[in-house]
Amino acid sequence: MRLHVSFFLPVLLLTAWAAPGTAASLGEVVLLEDDFSSYPSGPLFDVVGAEMEYHYLPIAAPRGYWTVSTFKSAPASQVICSARDEGLVVIGLDGVIQRHEYLGHVQNPVIGNFRPDRPGLEVVTVNFWGNQGIFHFFDADGTRYHDMEPGPFGSLSLPVNWRGDGAEFFVLCANPEQGGLYDGWGRCAVRFPADGHPDLCNNVLDLTGDCRDEIVVWDPYEVWIYTQDDNPKTGRLYKPLRNPLYTESNYRAAGSLPGWSDSPRYEPIDLSLFRDAIGHWQRKYGRDRNDARYAPNQIVEIADNLLRYQNPDGGWPKDLDWLAIIDYAEVRKLRGDSLERSSFDNRCTYPQIAYLAKAYGQTHDPRYRAAAERGLDYLLREQRPTGGWRGADVDAITFNDDVMTGIMALLLEIREGAPHFAWLDDTRRGAAALALDKALECTLACQIVVNGTKTAWCQQHDHSTFAPVQARSYELPSICSGESTSVLLFLISLPEPDARIREAIDAGVAWLRSAQIHGVRVDNVPIDPVRFENHTATFDRVAVTDPAAPPLWARFYDLETNRPLFCRRDGRRVDTLAEVELERRSGYAWYGMWPARLLEHDYPAWQQRPH
């Protein structure tokens, strides 16, 4: 059937959508066919008389240069024509005019799911010229069910997918008093704030990519953008099909046809515990590469990366960029057999367990749960009888790189019922609690006592005697400010610290205060790049006298004198940073401000808690 229309026809628009479960029985019907060969080609014309423009929907199948629409749908499907002074015309699939309402100068129909309580979609039109500003609301069968006149002006109204739940609004204008977002009952659902924004023009676009719309408002001088407080939102969201942008015009139909996001959107998972490993990779293996990387909200891809590198024993190798998009074979060429060595060093394995647990909580992918269980089993097996875990540098209780404190924090989450471990079975949960108790006893036993006074902790301690021990050649037995800060931060996080823990905290904080260095700052001085095995130095570190500098701490302090100590890679002890060779001076943190926040904020806040 061919429908030939001889009167002015600004817009034809599908107004009803087949409801779920409705049979699409009519097949394909051509409503209008004309190749308009006498007119310029393209999807948008304005050359056929006053205010005459043609638009087609994104779903339209092209026939020549112009198609109103071809579609398959339920018997209720029909076409709306906003026909200027002829008002509004409703046309059936058989070409018969079903309704002709003389409502004034009708333009710019907007279609969307404005009334979720009604079947199909709704249409809202606005009047211009002579009786402008009157809005008419029509249901899916073309019956007018509401009218309103919010202001004496006509305005191009656009559908707004504001909440992402399937119910849409339309924007009247951006004026804080006379504008806003209106629902299918004609109520103003969202007002624009009176914040001085421009309100001459507006448009509706999904700019952030979370399926919901932003509202862009502007005048010749400013452009403002409004979005939701909870942007970006995750989960399955309403994602309507809209007119293509190349049909934008001040005289147009605005279609918003039903659709949902193809795949769930996930909340990004904290990546901060991966920074150390990623930094090591980028400074050494990745410094000559420029690999693409996953975005934080691509949690499935990141979790799959973790699965790819999990070893048979359940642990993970250290120093990988867990967000990098790199073929495994390439990484294998760079890393060799080291990929097969699981480690807790450089903050490894316990971050992967936590990430996979959280990924499982969002995706319910059983692979992530199984991998987290294997990782936790490996962690529990690796605990030594006296309660400690080793790093990669020496077989000793290791506080360096947060080995002990990172693992204990994970076990504490499990013991305290963190939501992302709600799925964990009772056997593993009980084993984790026992492991945490042993680790706490080990940590308290490692606190160094000097002349009968408790001080703080070394980077590594002996498994049996708990005495400070050497790790790498330049890491001598000493009292360490950075690692001690991490231990104290963990201890003050415990919900019910006993008297021994409180005593350990007070003693450790007292030592940190005694170890402050005043009148010195460390400058990074740019130099020509020097390439070393593990990093490329682009700056040198220089200690400078500065009476106004904030307190600073050395990394290592002598066990007897409590004086800062430094060391060269060959193991030779020196007294100043300047005596350390450039490779270690630029590639190792000899000074830092690690305890500052603990002393200024965290410890005082902890003291105020009831114990």
C-alpha positions in Angstrom: 0.0 0.0 0.0 1.3 3.4 -1.0 0.2 6.5 0.9 0.5 9.7 -1.1 0.2 12.9 0.9 -0.5 16.1 -1.0 -0.8 18.6 1.8 2.1 20.1 3.8 3.7 17.4 5.9 6.4 18.6 8.2 6.9 15.4 10.2 5.7 11.8 10.2 6.4 9.9 13.3 5.7 6.4 14.7 3.9 6.8 17.9 3.3 3.2 19.2 5.8 0.6 20.0 5.0 -3.1 20.1 4.6 -4.2 23.8 6.7 -7.1 25.0 5.1 -10.4 24.0 2.9 -8.7 21.3 3.0 -10.5 18.0 4.3 -8.5 15.1 1.8 -9.8 12.5 1.4 -7.1 9.9 4.7 -7.5 8.1 6.3 -4.6 6.3 4.1 -1.9 5.0 5.3 1.1 3.0 3.6 4.2 4.2 5.1 6.7 1.8 7.5 6.4 -1.1 8.9 9.2 -3.1 12.4 9.5 -4.3 12.1 13.3 -4.4 14.4 13.3 -7.4 13.7 16.9 -8.1 15.2 17.9 -4.8 18.8 17.9 -3.5 19.8 14.6 -2.0 20.3 14.1 1.7 18.5 13.2 4.9 17.3 16.7 5.6 15.5 19.2 3.4 14.0 22.7 3.9 13.3 23.6 0.2 9.6 22.5 -0.1 7.7 25.6 0.9 7.5 27.5 4.1 8.7 25.6 7.2 8.8 22.4 5.2 11.4 19.9 6.4 11.8 16.1 6.1 13.3 13.9 8.7 13.6 10.1 9.1 14.0 8.0 12.1 17.2 6.0 12.8 15.3 2.7 12.1 14.1 3.8 8.7 15.1 1.7 5.7 16.3 4.0 2.9 14.2 4.1 -0.3 15.7 6.6 -2.7 16.6 9.7 -0.8 13.7 9.7 1.6 11.7 7.3 3.7 9.2 8.1 6.5 9.6 4.6 7.9 9.1 0.9 7.2 8.5 -1.2 10.3 6.9 -4.4 11.6 4.8 -4.0 14.7 1.5 -4.7 16.4 -1.9 -3.7 14.9 -1.9 -0.5 17.1 1.0 1.0 15.1 0.2 4.3 13.4 1.7 7.5 12.2 1.4 11.0 13.7 1.6 14.0 11.5 2.1 17.4 13.1 0.6 19.6 10.4 1.0 23.2 11.3 -2.3 25.0 11.1 -4.0 21.7 10.3 -3.3 20.6 13.9 -2.5 16.9 14.4 -3.3 14.0 12.1 -3.3 10.3 13.1 -3.0 7.9 10.2 -3.4 4.1 10.3 -1.4 1.5 8.5 -4.2 1.2 6.0 -3.7 4.8 5.0 -6.9 6.0 6.5 -6.9 9.1 8.6 -8.1 8.0 12.0 -8.1 11.3 13.8 -7.7 14.9 12.8 -7.6 17.4 15.7 -7.6 21.1 15.0 -5.4 22.3 17.9 -3.8 25.3 16.5 -0.4 25.5 14.8 1.1 22.2 16.0 4.8 21.5 15.6 7.7 19.6 16.9 6.2 16.4 18.3 8.3 14.5 20.9 7.8 10.8 21.4 9.0 8.8 24.4 8.0 6.6 27.3 6.6 9.5 29.4 3.9 7.4 31.1 5.3 3.9 32.0 1.8 3.1 33.4 0.4 3.2 29.9 1.1 0.8 27.1 3.3 1.9 24.2 4.8 5.4 23.9 3.3 8.8 24.3 3.5 11.9 22.1 3.7 15.5 23.3 3.2 18.4 20.8 3.6 22.2 21.3 1.8 25.0 19.6 3.5 27.9 17.8 2.1 31.1 16.2 -1.1 32.6 17.4 -1.7 30.3 20.4 1.8 29.3 21.2 2.8 27.5 24.4 -0.1 25.1 24.6 1.1 21.5 25.0 -1.0 18.4 24.1 -0.4 14.9 25.3 -1.4 11.8 23.3 -1.3 8.1 24.3 -0.2 5.3 22.0 -3.4 5.1 20.1 -3.5 8.8 19.4 -6.0 9.8 22.0 -5.4 13.2 23.6 -5.4 12.7 27.4 -4.0 16.0 28.7 -3.3 19.6 27.9 -1.3 22.3 29.6 -0.1 25.9 29.1 2.9 26.4 31.4 4.0 29.7 29.7 3.0 32.0 26.8 5.8 30.7 24.5 6.5 27.8 22.2 9.6 25.8 22.8 11.2 22.9 21.1 10.8 20.1 23.6 13.2 17.1 23.7 13.0 13.8 25.5 15.2 13.3 28.5 16.4 10.0 29.8 17.2 11.4 33.2 16.9 8.4 35.5 17.8 5.5 33.2 14.8 3.4 34.6 12.7 3.5 31.4 10.5 6.5 32.4 11.4 9.7 30.4 10.8 13.4 30.9 10.8 16.2 28.3 12.6 19.5 28.7 10.5 22.6 28.3 13.3 25.1 28.6 16.2 25.9 30.9 14.6 28.9 32.7 14.6 28.2 36.4 11.1 29.7 36.9 9.2 28.7 33.7 11.2 25.8 32.5 12.3 22.4 33.8 11.9 18.7 33.0 8.2 17.6 32.7 6.7 14.1 33.0 3.9 12.5 31.1 1.3 13.9 33.6 2.3 17.4 32.8 4.1 17.9 36.1 7.4 19.6 36.5 9.6 16.8 37.9 13.0 18.6 37.9 13.6 22.3 38.2 16.8 24.0 36.9 18.6 25.8 39.7 18.7 29.6 39.9 22.5 29.6 39.6 23.0 32.1 36.8 23.1 29.6 34.0 22.2 30.7 30.4 18.7 29.7 29.2 18.5 30.8 25.6 19.0 27.4 24.1 19.2 23.8 25.2 19.9 20.3 23.9 19.8 16.8 25.3 22.8 14.4 24.8 24.4 11.5 26.5 27.8 13.1 27.0 29.2 10.9 29.8 28.4 7.5 28.3 26.3 6.1 31.1 23.2 5.9 28.8 21.5 8.7 30.7 21.2 12.2 29.2 23.0 15.4 30.1 21.3 18.8 29.4 23.4 21.4 27.6 22.3 25.0 27.9 23.9 28.0 26.3 23.7 31.5 25.0 26.3 33.4 22.8 28.6 33.8 25.8 28.4 30.6 27.9 27.8 26.9 27.7 26.7 25.0 30.9 26.1 21.2 31.2 23.9 19.5 33.8 24.1 15.9 34.8 22.9 13.7 37.6 24.5 13.6 41.1 25.2 9.9 40.8 26.8 10.0 37.4 28.1 7.6 36.2 25.5 5.0 37.1 26.0 1.3 36.7 23.9 -1.7 36.0 21.3 -2.2 33.2 20.1 1.2 32.1 17.5 2.5 29.7 19.2 3.5 26.4 16.6 4.8 24.0 17.2 5.0 20.2 17.3 8.7 19.2 17.3 10.7 16.0 20.8 10.9 14.4 22.6 14.1 15.1 22.7 15.1 11.4 19.0 15.6 11.5 19.2 18.3 14.2 17.0 21.3 13.4 14.7 23.7 15.1 11.8 22.1 13.2 12.0 18.4 13.9 10.3 15.5 15.6 12.3 14.1 18.5 12.0 10.4 18.7 13.0 8.3 21.7 12.3 4.6 21.0 12.7 2.0 23.7 16.1 0.3 24.2 18.3 -0.9 27.0 22.1 -1.0 27.5 23.5 -4.1 25.7 25.6 -5.1 28.6 25.7 -4.3 32.3 27.7 -1.3 33.4 29.9 -1.9 36.4 31.2 0.3 39.2 34.9 0.8 39.0 36.8 -1.1 41.6 39.6 0.6 43.6 42.9 0.1 41.8 45.2 1.8 44.3 46.8 -1.4 45.6 48.0 -2.1 42.0 50.0 1.2 41.7 53.2 -0.3 43.1 53.2 -3.2 40.7 52.2 -1.0 37.7 54.9 1.5 38.6 57.6 -1.2 38.7 56.4 -2.5 35.3 56.4 0.9 33.7 59.8 1.9 35.1 61.5 -1.2 33.8 59.7 -3.5 31.4 57.2 -1.0 30.0 59.5 2.1 29.7 60.0 1.6 26.0 56.3 0.6 25.3 53.1 2.5 24.9 50.5 -0.2 25.5 46.8 0.5 25.4 45.2 0.1 28.9 41.7 -0.8 30.2 39.6 1.9 31.7 38.8 1.5 35.5 35.2 0.6 34.8 36.2 -2.3 32.5 36.3 -4.6 35.5 35.6 -7.7 33.5 38.6 -7.2 31.3 40.8 -6.3 34.2 39.6 -9.4 36.2 40.3 -11.5 33.1 43.8 -10.1 33.1 44.3 -11.3 36.6 43.0 -14.8 35.7 45.5 -14.9 32.8 48.5 -14.5 35.1 47.4 -16.5 38.1 49.9 -19.3 38.8 48.9 -22.9 39.5 49.8 -22.4 43.2 47.1 -19.7 43.4 49.4 -16.7 43.7 50.5 -14.0 41.2 53.8 -12.8 39.9 54.9 -9.3 40.9 55.5 -6.2 38.8 52.9 -6.4 36.0 50.7 -3.7 34.7 47.3 -5.3 35.4 45.5 -2.8 33.2 47.7 -3.1 30.1 46.4 -4.7 27.0 49.3 -6.9 26.1 49.5 -10.4 24.6 50.7 -12.9 27.1 53.4 -14.2 24.8 55.0 -10.7 24.7 55.0 -10.5 28.5 56.5 -13.9 28.6 59.4 -12.7 26.4 60.0 -9.8 28.8 59.7 -11.7 32.0 60.7 -15.2 31.3 60.3 -17.8 34.1 59.7 -15.0 36.7 56.1 -15.1 35.7 55.8 -18.5 37.4 57.0 -17.2 40.8 54.2 -16.1 43.0 54.9 -13.3 45.4 53.5 -10.9 48.0 56.3 -8.5 47.1 55.5 -5.0 45.7 52.0 -5.3 47.0 51.1 -8.5 45.1 48.6 -11.3 45.4 46.4 -9.9 48.2 45.3 -7.0 46.0 44.3 -9.5 43.3 42.3 -11.6 45.8 40.4 -8.4 46.9 39.8 -7.2 43.3 38.4 -10.6 42.2 36.2 -10.8 45.2 34.7 -7.4 44.4 34.4 -8.3 40.7 32.5 -11.5 41.6 30.2 -9.4 43.7 29.2 -7.3 40.7 29.3 -9.9 37.9 28.6 -13.2 39.7 31.1 -14.8 37.4 32.1 -18.0 39.1 35.6 -17.9 37.6 36.4 -14.8 39.8 35.2 -16.4 42.9 37.2 -19.6 42.2 40.3 -17.6 41.5 39.9 -15.5 44.7 39.5 -18.8 46.7 42.7 -20.2 45.2 44.5 -17.0 45.9 43.3 -17.0 49.5 44.3 -20.7 49.9 47.8 -19.9 48.6 48.1 -16.9 51.1 47.1 -19.1 54.0 49.5 -21.9 53.1 52.4 -19.4 52.8 52.1 -18.2 56.4 55.0 -19.4 58.5 54.4 -21.2 61.8 55.3 -18.1 63.8 52.8 -16.0 61.9 54.7 -14.1 59.3 54.9 -14.0 55.5 58.0 -13.5 53.4 58.6 -11.1 50.5 60.8 -11.7 47.5 64.1 -10.4 48.8 64.8 -12.6 51.8 63.0 -15.4 53.6 62.0 -13.3 56.6 59.0 -11.7 58.1 58.5 -8.8 55.7 56.9 -5.4 56.4 58.5 -3.9 53.3 56.0 -3.2 50.5 53.2 -3.8 53.0 53.5 -7.6 52.8 52.5 -8.2 56.4 50.2 -5.2 56.7 48.5 -5.7 53.4 47.8 -9.3 54.0 46.5 -8.6 57.5 44.2 -5.9 56.2 42.7 -8.4 53.8 42.2 -11.0 56.6 40.7 -8.3 58.8 38.1 -7.5 56.0 37.2 -11.2 55.9 36.9 -11.4 59.7 34.8 -8.3 60.0 32.4 -9.4 57.3 33.2 -7.1 54.4 30.4 -7.4 51.8 32.7 -8.4 49.0 33.6 -11.5 50.9 30.0 -12.4 51.9 30.2 -15.5 49.7 33.2 -17.0 51.5 32.7 -20.4 53.1 32.9 -20.9 56.8 36.0 -23.0 56.6 38.1 -20.4 54.8 36.6 -17.6 57.0 37.7 -19.4 60.1 41.2 -20.1 58.7 41.5 -16.4 57.9 40.6 -15.4 61.4 43.2 -17.7 62.9 45.8 -16.5 60.5 45.1 -12.9 61.4 45.5 -13.7 65.1 48.9 -15.4 64.5 50.0 -12.5 62.3 49.1 -9.9 65.0 51.1 -11.9 67.6 54.0 -11.9 65.2 53.8 -8.2 64.5 53.8 -7.3 68.2 56.8 -9.6 68.8 58.7 -7.8 66.1 58.5 -4.4 67.7 62.2 -3.4 68.3 63.2 -2.7 71.9 66.2 -0.5 72.5 67.5 -0.1 76.0 64.3 -1.4 77.4 62.1 0.9 75.4 59.8 -0.2 72.6 60.5 1.7 69.3 59.2 0.6 65.9 59.8 -2.0 63.2 62.4 -3.0 60.6 61.7 -3.9 57.0 62.3 -7.6 57.7 62.5 -9.7 60.9 63.7 -13.2 61.6 61.0 -15.9 61.6 62.2 -17.4 64.8 63.8 -14.7 66.9 61.8 -11.8 65.5 65.1 -9.7 65.4 65.7 -7.2 62.5 67.6 -8.8 59.6 69.2 -7.6 56.4 67.3 -8.0 53.1 69.0 -6.7 49.9 72.6 -5.5 50.1 71.6 -1.8 50.8 68.8 -2.7 53.3 70.6 -3.2 56.6 69.0 -4.1 60.0 67.6 -0.8 61.2 64.4 0.9 62.4 62.3 2.0 59.4 60.0 4.9 59.5 57.9 4.0 56.4 57.2 0.4 57.3 56.5 1.4 60.9 53.9 3.9 59.8 52.1 1.2 57.8 52.1 -1.1 60.8 50.7 1.6 63.1 48.0 2.5 60.6 46.9 -1.1 60.5 47.0 -1.4 64.3 44.8 1.7 64.8 42.3 0.2 62.3 41.6 -2.7 64.6 38.1 -2.4 66.0 38.8 -3.6 69.6 42.6 -3.2 70.3 43.7 -4.8 73.6 46.1 -3.2 76.0 49.2 -4.7 74.3 48.2 -3.3 70.9 47.4 0.1 72.4 50.9 0.1 74.1 52.5 -0.8 70.8 50.8 2.0 69.1 51.7 4.6 71.7 55.4 3.4 71.7 55.6 3.4 67.9 54.2 6.9 67.6 56.6 8.2 70.3 59.5 6.8 68.3 58.3 8.4 65.1 58.1 11.8 66.8 61.7 11.3 68.1 62.9 10.5 64.6 61.7 13.7 62.9 64.3 15.6 60.9 64.0 19.4 60.8 65.6 21.9 58.5 66.1 19.6 55.5 64.2 19.2 52.3 64.9 16.9 49.3 64.9 18.4 45.8 64.5 16.4 42.6 67.0 18.1 40.2 66.5 17.3 36.5 69.3 15.6 34.7 70.0 14.1 31.3 68.4 10.6 31.3 70.6 7.8 32.5 69.4 4.3 31.8 69.8 1.7 34.6 68.7 -1.9 34.7 65.5 -1.2 36.7 64.7 2.4 35.9 65.8 5.4 33.8 66.9 8.3 36.0 65.7 11.7 34.8 66.4 13.5 38.0 68.9 13.4 40.9 67.9 13.7 44.5 69.6 16.3 46.6 69.2 17.1 50.3 69.1 20.8 50.9 69.3 22.8 54.2 66.0 24.7 54.6 64.9 25.9 58.1 61.3 26.4 56.8 61.0 22.8 55.6 58.3 20.6 57.2 59.4 17.6 59.2 61.0 14.8 57.2 62.0 11.2 58.0 64.9 9.1 56.9 64.0 5.6 55.7 66.5 3.8 57.9 67.7 4.6 61.5 70.6 3.1 63.3 69.5 0.5 65.9 71.8 2.0 68.6 72.2 5.7 67.9 68.8 6.3 66.1 70.7 8.4 63.5 69.7 8.2 59.8 71.8 5.7 57.8 72.3 5.3 54.1 73.9 2.6 52.0 75.3 2.0 48.6 74.2 -0.9 46.4 77.4 -2.8 47.3 76.4 -2.8 50.9 78.8 -0.1 52.1 77.2 2.1 54.7 77.5 5.9 54.4 76.3 8.9 56.4 74.7 11.1 53.7 72.4 10.8 50.7 75.1 12.5 48.5 77.4 9.5 49.1 74.9 7.1 47.6 75.5 6.4 43.9 73.1 7.9 41.4 71.4 4.6 40.6 70.3 4.1 44.2 69.9 7.8 44.9 67.3 8.2 42.1 65.8 4.7 42.3 65.1 4.4 46.0 63.2 6.5 48.6 65.8 7.4 51.3 63.7 10.3 52.7 60.0 10.7 53.0 57.0 12.2 54.9 55.3 8.9 55.5 54.4 9.4 59.2 53.1 13.0 58.8 49.3 12.2 58.4 49.5 9.5 61.1 50.9 12.0 63.6 48.8 15.0 62.6 45.4 13.3 62.1 45.0 9.5 62.4 46.7 9.0 65.8 44.9 11.9 67.5 41.6 10.6 66.0 42.3 7.1 67.3 43.0 8.5 70.8 39.5 10.0 70.9 37.9 6.6 70.3 36.7 4.7 73.3 39.0 1.8 74.1 
